[in-house]
Amino acid sequence: KDGGQYIDTDYSANENTKVVMNAYIPPKEEQSDAWCVLFGSRTVTDWAVKSFSIQLFGMEFIRFAYNGESVDGSAIPFGERLTIMCDKEQLVWTGGKPGYKVVMVPPLVKSKSTLYIFGDNTVEKDDEKCNGPFNPSVMKLFSFKIFEGYDLVRDFVPCVSETEGAGLYDTVEGKFYPNKGGTAFVTP
């Protein structure tokens, strides 16, 4: 709830990555930052070839950043449950104005950083790891799927572990992904 939580998916985006997520985006005043990232990864020193993220840009509109390019969508439908789908060809979501077609630049080289959910895994150099999410977001996540081409490689659903607290369970790998942030997730 305070933006101090995130999940490391242990997956690096590439030109065949597609993400489909379903989440409730709380009202604007409940967000932790003016520029929130629902999920993402990028390398700052090589932004032009290694970026893949969905941002609530300036709390005004949805932005999809891919391979150093970005496309801006309609006003953010705060206080709504959304389904967002993005890949190298398109960004589509329910709520707001759906159906944006994105013309992409050359294919994304496999990112050196893994995708974070609830923030952007931003590293300064290819060989460094991020110590936490950049521009964390506040949302209620219902599902998060990662495809590589047509293959489902991650299928995250919310889960509470008796030993590790709230996190996400991947039904593909049969593995629990705990919160990597400094504060616990709020659960019902």
Beta strands, then each sheet from edge to edge (+ up, - down):
strand 1: 7-8
strand 2: 17-25
strand 3: 36-43
strand 4: 51-57
strand 5: 61-66
strand 6: 69-75
strand 7: 80-86
strand 8: 90-93
strand 9: 100-101
strand 10: 116-117
strand 11: 120-123
strand 12: 140-148
strand 13: 151-161
strand 14: 165-170
strand 15: 175-178
sheet 1: 1+ 10- 3+ 4- 5+ 6-
sheet 2: 1+ 10- 3+ 11+
sheet 3: 9+ 8- 7+ 2- 12+ 13- 14+ 15-
end
